[in-house]
Amino acid sequence: NEDSRDHGKKERMAQLNSQNGVWSCTFVGYCSEVCPKHVDPAAAIQQGKVESSKDFLIATLKPR
């Protein structure tokens, strides 16, 4: 469901991969259990890891 008008992926990937990004999450899932809005931040973090991994693989395999 990517939006073709979205031009912020590069900036988001840098943030996701930063020291305080998604990779510091150990996926205990407690954030989802105690979330006062009853959303699932743990799942969103895991999805961020998937997107980050895909971005890395594409960048690695894509000819320059």
CORPEUR-V62095 format. One record per run of one state. SS is the DSSP state (H for helix, E for strand, C for the rest). FROM is the first residue (numbers start at 1). TO is the last residue. Records with the same first field share a line. If there is no record, write none. Layout:
SS->FROM-TO / FROM-TO
This chain:
C->1-8 / 17-21 / 25-29 / 35-40 / 62-64
H->9-16 / 22-24 / 30-34 / 41-61
